[in-house]
Amino acid sequence: MRERPRILVVNDDGINATGIKTLERIARQLSDDVWVVAPEMNQSGTGHSLTLNRPLRIRRLGECHFAVDGTPTDCVLLAIQHVIKDRPVDLVLSGINHGSNMAEDVTYSGTVAVAMEATLFHVPAIALSQQAADRKQVRWDTAERWAPDLLRRLLAAGWAGEVLLNINLPDLAPEQVRGWKVARQGMRKIGDDLVERIDPRGEPYVWIGALRESTDAGEGTDLAAVAEGYISVTPVHLDMTHTPSLGVLREAIDG
């Protein structure tokens, strides 16, 4: 990576979220060439979705700050190919998400999707999320204390081209964090609470809850690392092919 890398900061919680402001401050400890391109509104749970059925509008908020009325994926695409196309982006940082993105969360997360889109552009990308048991009291100071050094170490080490890094910070004060662990993606039972209610017009509607339940975090997983007070670092590969099944299916179909 260049001595003065160009860093793009994106999120899914929206341009005005505290997390992205925290991440911008962290990014500026790594470079003075930092650009922020983020959704106009909260886009949590949009996953790796693109806006294809309407035009997108870009609003300039200040020097190196832009809001897009689209998804997190839209923001990466527009930033790299339109907003700052004069010079290649060297690193994409996504987040810091308000809440963790572990285990199956990566399939829903707009935060992780930012890193996925950047990786498809062959740009190194890291997604960061802050666990928060109380969503009104998020420990952003934990990320500010630990993330700069961790990011420097990861950038110095490097990683494979079709891989993004997914980082989750525990809901602990900075001095209580035990360090970091490289961990595999966990799996857990989704225990979403579906709540049905009646609107003022007498029509039923349903809320999908955010509750996740897991009785066994699984040794060596991101879930276990964060539960033990560590920051989890998970390499996520974009090739989701289950290689062992290739031979089995070929033999079954062709045989």
N, C-alpha and C positions, 0 to 999 in steps of 0.2 A: 504494500500500500504506500502511496506517495507520502512524502513528509508533511504536506499540507493537503490532506484528503478532503474531498467534497462529501459532506454528510447530508443525507436527506432524512428528515424526521417526519413520521406519519403516525396516525393513531386511528382508533375507531370510536373513541369517546367524544370526538369533536374538537374543533380548533381551540375552544375556550377551556378545555378540561385542564385541571391541575396537573394531571399526569404528563401531558405533552409539554407543558411549561417546565416541569421538572426534568424531563428527558432532554429538552433543548439546553438547559444549563449544564447537564452532564456532557452532552455532545460538544459543547464549547470548551470543555476541558481537553478535548481530543483534537479540535481544529477550530480555526476561526472562519472557516467556509461552511456554514451550516444553514440549510434551507428547511423551512417548515411548510408542508403542503398537506392539509388535513381536511376532513369532512366538515361542512358547515354545521351539521347537526350530528347528534349521537347516532352511530351506526353499529352499535353492539349487536352481535349475533348474525351479522349479514354474511359471514363466511367469505368465500372467495368469489363474490358476485360482481358482475360488471353491469353497468347501465347501458342497455342497447336500444331501448324503445323511446328515448327522448334525448335532446341535446343536453350537454353539460355546461354549466356556467362557472367561471373562475373569478373569484373576487380578491383583488390585491388589498391586503390589510396593512402593509408596510414593507419596508425593505426585507426581502427574503421570506416573507410570510404571505401565504395564499390559502384561501378557503375554497373548497369545491362542493357544489351541491350534489354530491354523489357518494359512492361507497369508498371504503378504504382502498380497494383495488383500483378504482378509478383514479384516485389521488396519485398512486404510484405511477400508473401508466401515463397520466397527463404530466406529472412532474418530470419524468425521465425523457419523454418524447416531445414535450411542448414547452413547459414552463422554464426549465433550466437545461435545455438541450445544447447550449453553447459549449458545455464541458461535461465529460462523463461523471456520473455519480460513483464514488468509490465505496460508499457504505450506506446502507439503509438501516435506521434504527426505528423500531415500531413500539408505541406505547407512550408512557408507561400505563398499562391497562389498570383500570379501577376494578381489581379483583383478579384472582388467579386464572391461568389458562393451562391446566394440566390434564393429562389423560385424554378422554374423548373430547374435551373442550377444544382441542386444536382443529376439529372438523367444523366447528361452529364459529370459531373466533375470527373476527375481523382483524384483530391485532396480529395473529399468526398469518392471516391471509396477506397482509402487507408484506411480510417477509417472504411468503411464497411467491408473490408477484415479482418482487425484486430478484429473487433467485432465478426465476424464469428469464429475466433480463441479464442473467449472469453477473449480478451485483451481490456481493456478500451482504447478508442481512441477519439481524438479530431482533427477536421480539422479546419485550420485557413486560412482566406483569407483577403487580403487587397484591398479595393475598390480603384480604380485609374481612375479618369476622364482623366488625361493625362498619358498615359502609359509610357512616358519617365521620369516622375517625380513621383515616387511612395514613399509614406510616410512610409518607413520602420521604422522610428524612433517612429511612433505612436504605432506600435506593440511592440517595445522594451520597451516603457514606460508603456504600459497598460497590456500586456499579462502575464508577470510573476505573478503579484498579482491575476489576474483573474484565471489563471490556478491553483494556490495554493488553492483558494477558492473552485473551482470546484472539485478538487481532495479530499479536505477535506469533501465536501458534499457527493460525490459519485453519481452514477446514475445506472439505471437498466441495466441488463446484455445484453439485445438485443437492446440497444440504443447507438448511437454515438452522440457526440456533434459537432455541426457545428457553428463556430464562424466567424463573418464578422465584420471587422473594417472599420469605415467610412473614407472617403478621407478628413481627417482633420489633422491639426497639433496637436501634443499631448495635448497641453493646451486647445484646442478647443473642445475636446471630452467631452461629458456630463456625461459619465459613461457607464453602460451597462444595457441591458434589456433582460430578457428571453422572447423569442417571438416564435410564431408558424411560420411554413413555409408559405410564401406567394404564390400567384398565379398571373401571369401576361400574357398579350398577347405577343407572340413572334413575333417580327417585323424584322426578319432577312432580310437584303437586298441581293437579289441574283443578282450578277453582271456578265453578259455574255460578254466575250471578244474573240478576235481572236488571236491565237498564231502565231509565225513567219512562220509557215508552212501553215497558212490559215485555221487551224482547230479551231472550237469554244471550249471554256472551260468556266466553271462557278465557281465563288468564292461565298462561303456562308459567308455572313457578320456576324459581332458579335453584331449588334445593337439590343437592347431590348427596347421596348416601353411599358410604363405603365401609364395610366391616374389616376389610383387609387391604391395606395400601399396597402390599407387595414389595418384598425386599428388592432394593436396587432401583426403585422407580422414582419418578418425580414426586409422586404423592408421598412416598415414604421420606424422601429427603427433606421436603418442606415441613412435614409433620415433626421431624426430628430437629428442626431449627436451622436447617441448612438452606442455602440458595441452590436451586436445582438448575443444571445446565443440560439440556437435552438436544442432541443433534437429530433433526427431523429430515428424512430423505423424501424427496418429491416422487421418486419412483415407488409407487405403492404395490407393484407387482409382487405376488407371493411366489417366488421362484420355485420352491419345491413342488408346488402344485402344477407347474407347467408340464413336467414330464408325466405326472400321474394323469392329467386330463388328456394329453396327447395320446397316451397309450389307451385310455378308456374309449376315446372317440374314434381313433384310427384303428384300434384293434377289434 
